Amino acid sequence: MNEASRRITHTLAEKGEHITRALQQSGDSMIGQLGERGGDLLERLETTSTTTTDAITKASDRLTATLNFKTDHIGDEFTEIAANLQHMMTVRLDRVADGSRRNRRRSST
C-alpha cells in the first residue's frame, strides 16, 4: 500500500509539474501575443490620431479662411448699403424740398 501511495503521489507530482509548465507556457504565449497586438493597437491608434488631427486642422483652416473672406466683404457691403441709403435719403429730401418750394410759389401767386 505504501508503494501504491508513493506511485500515486509521484504521478500526481509529475502531473502537477506538467500542468504548471503548460500553464506557464500558455501564460508566456498569451503575454507575447498581447504584447504584439498591443503594439499593433498602439500603432493604429497613433495613425488614427494623426489622421484625425490632420482632418481637424484642415477643417479649422477652411473655416478660418471662410470667416476671413466673409469678414473682409462685410465691411464693403456695409459701406455700399450706407452709400445707397445716403443717396436714397438725399433724393427723397430733394423731392420734399422741391415740393415745398412749389407749394410756396403757388401760395404766393
Secondary structure, 3 states (H helix, E strand, C coil): CHHHHHHHHHHHHHHHHHHHHHHHHHHHHHHHHHHHHHHHHHHHHHHHHHHHHHHHHHHHHHHHHHHHHHHHHHHHHHHHHHHHHHHHHHHHHHHHHHHHHHHHHHHHC
